[in-house]
């Protein structure tokens, strides 16, 4: 396993989290693997759980969670992995940056596991919408530019249509 398959930027790194477009390109190119893919790889599973734990603990330290919440870290890590198996570690890093910037709202009282899961749901819904919009915009740009790569069957049907109308290529 390549260490980079865990994510573009790991928690120990001083680099900022990647952007959604960077993550999308890495996903398309197969450079990173989702949590469920890492979970089923014995070599990567432990490293993946450690990275998710670092993100969770970092947020709890940032928001000043109480000791009882911190003791729940192992269960929360498993809950995140099971609830969002198609998420990437880089998603969690992007989520953490947004949470620290109060993107999901203010914390009233203790920063609890339920608050984190609610914020993760909001992040995931926003991320899905952003990825769909990016994919659609890319589709439109390719369509307008005429950059579709024709498959063999597309060329076959185009040739048949040309023959039927007696066009020569």
Secondary structure as GFF3:
##gff-version 3
##sequence-region A 1 169
A	DSSP	three_ten_helix	3	6	.	.	.	ID=ss1
A	DSSP	alpha_helix	20	28	.	.	.	ID=ss2
A	DSSP	alpha_helix	35	39	.	.	.	ID=ss3
A	DSSP	alpha_helix	42	63	.	.	.	ID=ss4
A	DSSP	alpha_helix	67	70	.	.	.	ID=ss5
A	DSSP	alpha_helix	73	83	.	.	.	ID=ss6
A	DSSP	alpha_helix	89	100	.	.	.	ID=ss7
A	DSSP	alpha_helix	113	145	.	.	.	ID=ss8
A	DSSP	alpha_helix	152	164	.	.	.	ID=ss9
###
